[in-house]
Amino acid sequence: MNEKLEVVRGGVNPFRDVGLSSPDTKLMKADLAAAIIGELRKKHLSSAQAAKRAGVQETDISRIRNADLARFRIDHLVKILNALGQKVEVKVTPRELEPA
């Protein structure tokens, strides 16, 4: 197996790289979900415990853990992070231009 593989460097947003709709929103949701999962691990919280703290359904926490984020709005993910003791700040910077 001496097949050469082509290495392709991705852009800043993998959702844009694969041509998905609303890539910036998907990336923000993924970043927020990753922060939620990080807090759950750090605090050793089960889905049930996290759901109780955040005032959401346990299935919501399970969906976040499984990266099933389609039904979540950004504000809902922020609410969960706030309930887990995290402050969310938004930083706006000039966008890097993707290669043509």
PADREN-598994 format. One line per 8 residues: number of its first residue (from 1); their letters; for each residue x negated, y negated, z of N, C-alpha, C. Coordinates in steps of 0.1 Angstrom, whole numbers, always signed. Layout:
# PADREN-598994
NUM> A> X:Y:Z:X:Y:Z:X:Y:Z | ...;
This chain:
# PADREN-598994
1> MNEKLEVV> -8:+12:+0:+0:+0:+0:-9:-12:+0 | -13:-17:-12:-22:-28:-13:-14:-40:-19 | -1:-40:-16:+7:-51:-22:+4:-64:-15 | +2:-74:-22:+0:-88:-16:+13:-94:-13 | +14:-100:-2:+26:-107:+2:+23:-122:+1 | +33:-129:-4:+33:-143:-5:+37:-150:+8 | +28:-159:+13:+31:-166:+25:+38:-179:+21 | +50:-181:+27:+57:-193:+24:+59:-201:+37;
9> RGGVNPFR> +54:-213:+37:+55:-221:+49:+69:-228:+50 | +76:-226:+61:+89:-231:+63:+88:-246:+66 | +100:-252:+66:+101:-266:+70:+103:-268:+84 | +107:-280:+88:+110:-283:+102:+123:-276:+107 | +132:-273:+98:+145:-268:+102:+147:-255:+94 | +147:-243:+101:+149:-231:+94:+163:-229:+88 | +173:-236:+94:+186:-235:+88:+187:-242:+75 | +179:-253:+73:+178:-260:+60:+170:-251:+51;
17> DVGLSSPD> +160:-245:+55:+151:-237:+47:+159:-226:+40 | +169:-220:+46:+177:-209:+40:+190:-214:+34 | +192:-227:+33:+203:-233:+26:+217:-233:+33 | +217:-232:+47:+229:-232:+54:+235:-246:+55 | +248:-246:+56:+255:-259:+57:+253:-265:+71 | +253:-278:+73:+251:-285:+86:+238:-280:+93 | +227:-280:+87:+215:-274:+93:+211:-282:+106 | +212:-295:+106:+208:-303:+118:+217:-299:+130;
25> TKLMKADL> +230:-298:+128:+239:-294:+139:+235:-280:+144 | +233:-271:+134:+229:-257:+138:+216:-257:+146 | +207:-265:+142:+194:-265:+150:+196:-271:+164 | +204:-281:+165:+206:-287:+178:+214:-277:+187 | +223:-270:+182:+230:-260:+190:+221:-249:+194 | +212:-245:+185:+202:-234:+189:+193:-239:+199 | +188:-252:+199:+180:-257:+209:+187:-258:+223 | +199:-262:+222:+207:-263:+235:+209:-249:+241;
33> AAAIIGEL> +213:-239:+232:+215:-226:+237:+202:-220:+242 | +191:-223:+236:+178:-218:+241:+175:-224:+255 | +179:-236:+257:+177:-243:+270:+186:-236:+281 | +198:-233:+277:+208:-226:+286:+202:-212:+290 | +198:-205:+280:+192:-191:+283:+180:-192:+292 | +172:-202:+289:+160:-205:+298:+164:-207:+312 | +174:-215:+314:+179:-218:+328:+185:-205:+334 | +192:-197:+327:+198:-185:+332:+187:-176:+337;
41> RKKHLSSA> +177:-175:+329:+165:-166:+333:+158:-172:+345 | +155:-185:+345:+148:-191:+356:+155:-189:+369 | +168:-191:+368:+176:-190:+381:+182:-176:+383 | +178:-167:+375:+183:-153:+376:+198:-152:+378 | +205:-159:+369:+220:-159:+369:+225:-149:+359 | +235:-141:+364:+243:-132:+355:+252:-141:+347 | +258:-135:+337:+268:-142:+329:+280:-147:+338 | +284:-138:+347:+295:-142:+356:+292:-154:+365;
49> QAAKRAGV> +280:-153:+370:+276:-164:+379:+274:-177:+371 | +268:-177:+360:+267:-189:+352:+280:-194:+347 | +289:-186:+343:+303:-190:+339:+310:-197:+351 | +309:-192:+363:+315:-198:+374:+309:-212:+377 | +296:-213:+376:+290:-226:+379:+294:-236:+368 | +295:-232:+356:+298:-241:+345:+312:-243:+342 | +321:-235:+348:+335:-237:+346:+340:-232:+333 | +333:-222:+327:+336:-216:+314:+339:-201:+316;
57> QETDISRI> +344:-195:+305:+346:-181:+305:+333:-173:+304 | +333:-162:+310:+321:-153:+310:+317:-150:+295 | +327:-148:+287:+325:-145:+272:+317:-157:+266 | +319:-169:+270:+311:-180:+265:+297:-179:+267 | +293:-175:+279:+279:-173:+283:+273:-161:+275 | +281:-150:+273:+277:-139:+265:+274:-143:+251 | +283:-151:+245:+282:-156:+231:+269:-164:+230 | +266:-172:+240:+254:-180:+239:+242:-171:+240;
65> RNADLARF> +242:-162:+248:+231:-152:+250:+229:-144:+237 | +239:-142:+229:+238:-135:+216:+237:-144:+204 | +235:-157:+207:+233:-167:+196:+245:-167:+187 | +257:-165:+192:+269:-166:+185:+275:-180:+188 | +270:-190:+181:+272:-204:+185:+283:-211:+176 | +288:-204:+166:+297:-211:+156:+309:-218:+163 | +315:-212:+174:+327:-218:+179:+324:-229:+190 | +311:-231:+193:+307:-241:+203:+305:-255:+196;
73> RIDHLVKI> +310:-265:+203:+306:-279:+199:+294:-283:+208 | +287:-292:+203:+275:-297:+210:+278:-302:+224 | +289:-309:+225:+292:-314:+239:+296:-303:+248 | +301:-292:+244:+304:-281:+253:+291:-275:+258 | +281:-273:+249:+268:-268:+253:+261:-277:+263 | +262:-290:+261:+257:-300:+270:+263:-299:+284 | +277:-297:+284:+284:-296:+296:+279:-284:+304 | +276:-273:+298:+271:-261:+304:+257:-264:+310;
81> LNALGQKV> +249:-270:+302:+235:-274:+307:+236:-283:+320 | +245:-293:+319:+247:-302:+330:+251:-294:+343 | +260:-285:+341:+265:-276:+352:+254:-268:+358 | +244:-265:+350:+232:-257:+354:+221:-265:+360 | +224:-278:+361:+214:-287:+368:+205:-294:+358 | +208:-294:+345:+199:-300:+335:+205:-313:+330 | +196:-322:+327:+200:-335:+320:+196:-334:+306 | +205:-337:+297:+202:-336:+283:+200:-350:+277;
89> EVKVTPRE> +189:-352:+271:+186:-365:+265:+184:-363:+250 | +188:-372:+242:+187:-372:+227:+176:-381:+223 | +167:-377:+215:+156:-385:+210:+158:-386:+195 | +158:-398:+190:+160:-400:+175:+146:-405:+170 | +141:-398:+160:+129:-402:+153:+130:-401:+138 | +122:-408:+131:+122:-407:+116:+121:-393:+112 | +129:-389:+102:+129:-376:+97:+117:-373:+88 | +111:-362:+90:+100:-358:+81:+106:-354:+68;
97> LEPA> +101:-359:+57:+106:-356:+44:+102:-341:+41 | +112:-334:+36:+109:-320:+31:+102:-321:+18 | +93:-312:+15:+87:-312:+2:+98:-309:-9 | +96:-315:-20:+106:-314:-31:+104:-301:-38;
